[in-house]
Amino acid sequence: MDISWWGFAALAAAAALVGFSKTAVSGANTVSLAVFAAVLPARESTGVLLPILIVGDVVAVLTYRRHAHWPTLWRLFPAVAAGVGAGTVFLLWADDAVVRTSIGAILLLMAGVTIWRRRGGADRADRADSAKEPREGEETGEETGAVSEKSGPGASSPAGRVTARSYGVLGGFTTMVANAGGPVMSLYLLSAGFRKLGFLGTSAWFFLIVNTSKLPFSVGLGLVDGRSLLLDAALVLFVFPGALIGKACVDRIDQRLFERLVIGATVLGGLQLLLR
């Protein structure tokens, strides 16, 4: 792959952002996706980014492994598998232009959904946090990451199962086609009432399992090969400082400001891919 020094610097910064997003703000790596697709051919960029994401997932699991909520994960996995299968079929016939347009459209869609969620859910979240403020000496859900087995939008009801399956299929498809499942699953976990540590722990295990399962499909499609792995070997070192910064900043981040920056960068990245 012929990459300029400026291009490599952009990829290195995007790899560091992957590490940061895995230990601090899940979904922020949509910016990394846009950078990789801008520097590299869009179809090849998904194969280069995947091993970097897996390394970030391993770091996140080692950091937050005790906070995962496995009943939620087991509800999602069958639908995610169907979405990954659909994404694999799509990539069999899609050329670089179609993949680039698809990634741009997915980024804009995810940014739009996130804006909608912020506007419609911010007030409800604030009211819920106020209502659930613990008495002195009580342990908070944010500290433990705990969530009940029946948490979520009617997790055991038919509507709840349909919601989980819908998010699972969309998450599986977007993560296979564009490594862009982060915003989809972030929305689902937030709607399910997860606090910070539970959110990060469940998300870490989810993406480690899903991204690892995607690897054979990506190899079979020719997206991951010897050349891409050589580039990964040079870029993966930048994941670790990003992850360390995220771990140090997770309790200090102004979440709303950061989400605005991520949404803005995602929109610009999506538009750049669509207009390229």
Salt bridges, closest charged atoms under 4 A:
ASP57 OD1 - LYS22 NZ 2.61
ASP96 OD2 - ARG100 NH1 3.08
ASP126 OD2 - ARG256 NH2 2.87
GLU138 OE2 - ARG135 NH2 2.96
GLU142 OE1 - ARG195 NH2 3.48
GLU142 OE2 - LYS196 NZ 3.31
ASP251 OD1 - LYS196 NZ 3.68
GLU259 OE2 - ARG117 NH2 3.94
GLU259 OE1 - ARG118 NH1 2.80
